Amino acid sequence: MLVATLVNKVVNLWLELSLRAKLSICLVGMTVIPLLVTTAIIGYNGEKALTSVLMNHNGDAAQHAESIVNHVKRTGIVMSMLAALFASLISIMIAGRMTKRIIDIATVTERLATGDLDAMIKITTGDELGQLAMTFNNIVAQLKASGAELRDSEEKYRSLVENINVGVYRKTGSDNSFMEYVNPALARMLGFPSAEELLKTSAATYFSDQESFNLLLKEINQQGAVKNREMMLNKKDGTVIWCSVTAIKHFDAKRELFWIDSVVEDITERKMAEKLLRQAHDDLELKVKERTQELRLLNEKLYRISIQDGLTGIANRRCFDECLEREWQRASREQLPLALIMMDVDLFKHYNDTYGHVVGDQCLKRIAGVLQGLCTRATDLAARYGGEEFAIILPNTDQQNAEKLGKQILVRVRELGIRNATSVSSQIVTVSLGIAICIPSDSFTQDKLVIAADQALYQAKKAGRNQLRVTSLTEGLLA
């Protein structure tokens, strides 16, 4: 911009000086022309005077006059030629002096255009050329200072790029796949001994596959830049490394040519750390899953233990209460019959006192096995209610089926043939059952169902044991 301003001033000054030279030539011409005209007039008048003398005088006088006229004419011609020569010399001297300074300015300007910032104009006159020289020298001084700052900035940038531990390269937008510039860090990253050797290698060979390279260039051309694109690059020895590539596309002033500046960071260690982290995470998740499964199984086992009777292996009182609550709500919601059997081992206290607690426990286990075997439906539940007392919950079971199951229990227990010498009615262990059936409603609760079944059991015992009694709950009966 400064050079263009300077050249523009030189051109304007050249036009001004050319005009002055033309004016000088005109002035010289105005001086020479009158001399020529005067000489012509003198010659003409002399010749006229000679003609008059020749007409009025004799021959000798006329000859003398003609001689005088010829002398005057020759003198005029010589004076005119001398005047023209003198004017030409003055014009040449003036033009030469101005042209020399113009040539000096043009020469220094050409040196400046080639980058020579030491070019200075040595003109110190006070005229326009002197002012132009002073302006020129000031501009050159500014250019020199700006150039020094620019070189200093470029040196700092180059030093940074040369010593940074991140790869940097520049590639033109032409079909040539070779790099124009690479820094030492990129050469070390790709396993080359020097940046110069890396510049001799096609950029496409760095990428693990040509498709990745083409996709990168396509995205840069379409979007103008890519940021932190993770890609695999090949080292000189064939080793594959992970890199993060950031690239931006630049255009020249006319947007006809472009180049790509890229920054490449080796992230192989980070990727390996991420892989190890993922592996550790997966291993941890697997262990957590396995431990969760173990805990689930353990919790299930603990829950089964918590709802299982430790002696007989069937459901305990806690499980009975939970099941009865759940089935009562379902029967109430769906208005289905719910049956409950309360059972007691006849005269078990005497049996236990006679045969001992170990034999008594074996007796309870065998009776519990009978109950468990007869509860074939998934919703049926046989539980130890307490001591020698058992209970059976039968969802969606009417009186006929509940009574049928009760009779089967009586038969199966007798078929066990467990000897009981303390029994008055028989010599084997028997049981008594009380059965209650209802369809839940707002008029009574599940506790009343238990009470009704327990009352029926009491009636069976009172009637002589080894039998069952059935109670069908209705609102009238409960009232």
N, C-alpha and C positions, 0 to 999 in steps of 0.2 A: 504493500500500500504506500509506503514511504517512497519507494523507488518510482512508482507510477506518478506520484505527486511531483517528484523531482523532474522526471522526464517531461511532464506537462509544462512545467515552468520553463525548461530549456526550449521547448518548441515555441512557446509564446514569445520568449525573448528572441529567438531566431527570426520569427516573423517581424518583430519590431525592428531588429537591426537590418533586416533586408530592406524594409521600407526606408530606413535612414540612408542606406547605401544608394538606393534609387534617387532619393532627394539630392544627395551629393553629386551624383552624375548629372542630374538636371541643372544644378547650379553651375557645374563646370561647363555644360553645354551652353547655358545662358551667357557665360563669359566668352566662350570661343566664338559663338555665332556673331555677336556684334563686331568682333575683330574682323571676321571674314567679310561681313557686310561693308564695314568701313573700307577695307582694302579694295573691295569691288567698286565702291563709289569713287574712291580716289582714282582707280584705274580708268573708270568711265569718264570722269571729269577731265582727267589728264588727256585722254584720247580726244575728247571734244575740244579741249583747248588747242590741242595740236592741229586738229582739222581747221580751226578758225585761223590759226597762224599761217597754215599752209595756203589758205585762200587769200590772205592779205599781204603776205610778205614774199620775199624772194626765196630762192632755193636754199641758200646757206642757213638762213634763220629757221626755216622749216625743218631742216635736217637736225639742227641743234635742239629744237623743241621736241622732236620725236625721240631723241636720245634721252632727254630728261624724263619723258613719260615712261619709257621702257624701264628706266632705273627705278622710278616710283613703283611701278607694278611689281618688279622683282622684290623690292624691299617689302611691300605689303604681303606678298606670298610668303616670304621667309618669316615675317613676324607672325602670320597666321599659323604657320606650321609649328613655330616655337611655342606659341600660346597653346595649341592643341596638345603638343607633347608634354608641356608643363602640367596641363590639366589632367592628362592621363596618368602621369606619374603621381600626382597628388591623390587621385582616386584609387590607384593601385595601393598606395601606402595606407590610406584610410581603411580600405577593404581588407588588406592583408592583416593589419593590426587587429581589426575586429574578428576576422576569421580565425586567427590563431587562438584567441581566447575561447571562441566557440568550440574549436577543435579540441582544446584542452579540456573543456567541460564535458564534451561528448566522450572523450577518451576515458576520463575518470568515471563517467557514468557507466560505460561498458565494463570497466573493471569492477564497479560495484555490483552490476547485474550478474557477474560471474562469481560473486561471493567474496570479493576482496574488500574487506571492511577497513583496510589500511589506506584506501584510496582517498586522497584529499586534494582539493583545488587550491592552488597557490596564487590566488588573485586577491589583492588587498585594496583595489581602487574603490572609490566611493560611488561609482555609477551603478547602473542596473546589473552589470556583470559581477561587480563586487558584491552587491547584495545577494545575487543568485549564488555566488560562491560561498558566502557566509551561511545562507540557508542550507545549501548542499552539505557543507561540513557539519552543521548542527544535526542534520538528519543522519548523516553517516555515524556521528558520535552516538546518537540514540540507538541506531541499529546495532552498533558495536556493543553498547551496554545491554540491549535486549538479547543479543546473540550470546553474550557471556552468561546472562541469567538462564537462557534456554539451555546452553551447554551444561551449566551446572545442574539444572533440573534433570536433563537427560542422563547425566552421569549418575545422579542419585537414583533415578529410576532403573538405569541399567545395573547399577550395583545391587539394588534391591532384587531385581529379577535374577541376576546371576548368582546371588547368594541365598535366596529363599529356598526353603526345603519343599517347595511345591513345583510341579512341572508346569512350564509355560511354553506355548508354541504359537506360531502364526502360519496360516496357510492362505494362499490366494484362492479366489473363486474360480480359477481356470480349471481345466480338466486335469492339470498336472497334480498328481496326488502326493508330490513331495513337499515337505515343509520348507518355508522360507527362513524360519528362525526357531530354534529350540534352546532352552537354557540348560545348564549342566545338570540341574536336579532331575529333569525329565530323562536325560541320557542315563544317569545313574539308576533311575527308577526302572528303566527298560533294559538295563544290563549292558549298556554301551560304554566303551572306555572314554568317549568324548562326544561332544555335541556335533562336531564336524562329521563323525562317522554316522551318527543318527540321521543327519540331513541327507545322506546318500541312500537312505532306505525309504521305500514307499510307505506312506502313512497307512495304507490299507493293510499292510502286514502286521501292524500293531494290534489290530482287532482280532478277536477270536474267530469271528466269521465276517464275511463280506456284507452280509445282510445287516448286521448291526451297524457297520460303518455307513452303509447307504441310508439306513433309517435315521441315523444321527444327522447326516448332511441334509436330508430331506426336511427334517424338523427345523433345523437352523434356517434353511432357505424359506420355509413357510412362515415361521413364527419370529424369525430374527434373532432368536437366542434359545438356549437350553440351560437349565440350572440343576446342578447336583444330579446329573444322570448317571446312575450306577451301571458300569459296564465292565466286562472282562477284557483285559488287554494281554497280548503276548509279549513276553520278554525275549531278548535275543536268543537265549538258550532254550526257548520253547515253554518255559514256565508261565503259567497263567496267574495273573494277579487281578484283584478287584480294584477298580478306580472310580472316583467320582469326577465327572467331566462337566465343566461349566464353560459355555462358549457363547460368543456374541458376534454378530455380523455387522461390519462397517462398510460404508460406501464412500466413494470419492465425491468431490463437489458436484460433479455432473450426474452422479448416481448411475454411472455406466460400469464402473469397476468396483469390486468389493473384495474384502478379505475377512478372514475369520481369526479372531484371537481367542485362545482357549487356555483354561487353567485345569490341570490334572492333579488329583490328590490320590495317593496310594491309601486305600482303605481296607487292604487285605487283612491286617491285624484286627481291625474293627469288625469285619465280616466274620472272621474266625471267632472273635469274642462273642458276636451275636449268635453264631452257630452253637458255640458251647453253652451260651445262656439259654438258647432254645432247647438244646438237648437236656440241660439241667432242669429247665422248666417242664419239659415233657416227662423226664424221669421223676420229678417231684409230683407232677400231676398223676403219674402212674402209681407212685407210692401212696399218694393221698387217696386215689381211687381204691387201691388195694386195702389201705387201712380203713377207708370208709366202708368198704364191703365187709371187712372183718368186724368193724364196729357195729355195722347193721346186723350181721349174723349174731354177734355177741349180744346186741340189744334184743334181738328176737329170742335168743336163748334165755336171756335174763327175764324177758317178758313171759316166756313160756314157764320158766321156773316160778315167776311171781304169781302166775295164775294156775299153777299145777300143784296138786296135793303131793307133798313129799312122800307119803306112805304108799298110796294107792296108784299114783301116776295119772289119775284123772283130774278134771278141773277142780279147783278149790273154791272156797266160799267167795273170794274176791271175784273170780271169773264168773261165778254163778250170778252175783249181783249185777255185774256189768252186762252179762248176756240177757238177764231178765229185763233190765231197763231198756236195752236196745230192742228186744223182740216185742216188748210191751208198746213202745212207740210205733213200731212198724205195724203191729196188729191194730192199734188204734187208728193209724193213718189209713190203712187198707180195709179196716173192719173185717178182720179175719179172726177165727177162733184161736185161742192160746190155751194149751193144757199144761198143767204142772203136776208132777208126781212127787210126793214126799214119801220116803221109805225108811224104815227102821228095822235093824236086826233084832229079832225077838230074843229077849232075855240075854242080851250080850254081856251085861255086867256079871251075871252069874257064870257065863261061859268064860269070860276073861279071868275071873277069880279062880275058876276051877283049873283051867288049862294054862294059865299064864299069859303075859302080855305078848310074848313072841308068837305063840299059837294064835292068839287073838288077832294080831296084826296080819298073819297069813290068811286068816279067815276073811278079814276085810278086803285084802287084796284080791282074793278069788271072787268075792261078790262084786267088787268094782269091775273086774274083768267081764263078768256077765253083763253088767249094765252097759259097759263100753261096746260090747259086741252087739247088743240089741239096738243101739242108737246108730242106725245105718245112714240116716240123712245128714247132710253137711250142716244143717241148721239145728239138729238135735244136740242137746248137751246133757251129759251125765256128770254130776259133781258131787263131791263129798261135802255135805252141808255142815257137819260137825260131829265128832265122835263116831258112833255107829250109825249115824243118820245120813242118808243120801237124798239127792233131788235130781229130777230129770225135767228139762224144759223141752216142750214139744210144740214148736210154732205151726200154725195152720193145721191143727189137729182137732177133730171133733171128739165127742164123748165116746163114740163107738171105737174109734181107732186107739184112743188113749186107754180105754178099758182093755182092749185086746193086748196092747203092749204090757199092761200091768199083769195080766194073767200069764203072759209068757215069762215075765220076771219071776213070778211065784214058782212056776214049773222049773225054770232053769236053776234057780237057787236050790230047790229041793234035789234036783238031779246032781248037784255037786256032791251030795252025800256026806257033808261035813258032820262028823259025829258030835253029838251034844247030849251028854247024859243028864244034864240039868233040866232039859226040856220036859215039861209035864205032858204035853200033847203028842210029842214025837221025839225020837232019839237023834234027830238031825237038826242042823241049823235051818231056820226058816225066817221069813221076813214078812212084815205087814206094810201095806201101801194105802195112802190116801191120795185121791185124784180130784183135782178141781179144774173146771173148764169154764172159760168166759170169752165174750167179745168185748174188749175194753170200751168204756164210755166215760162220760164226765161224772157219772154217779159214784164210781169207786176207783180206787188206786190199785197198783200192783201189790201193795202190802196186804190188801184184803184177799187177793188171790192166794198168797202164801198162807194167810191165816185159815182160809177155807180148806186148803189142802192139808194143813196141819190138823185141823179139826176132823177131817175125814180119816186121817191116820189114827187119831185118837179113837175114833169109833171102831176102826178095824181091830185095834188092840183090845178094846173093851169087849168086842164080840168074840174074842178067843184067839186072836193072832193068826198068822199064816193065811191071810186073806186081804182083800182090798175093799175100800168104800169109795164111791164116786159122788162128787158134788158139782152140779152145774149151776154156776152163778147167774142169777137174774137180779134185776133191781128189786123185785119184791122179796126175794130171799135175803138179800143183803140188808134190806130195810129192817 
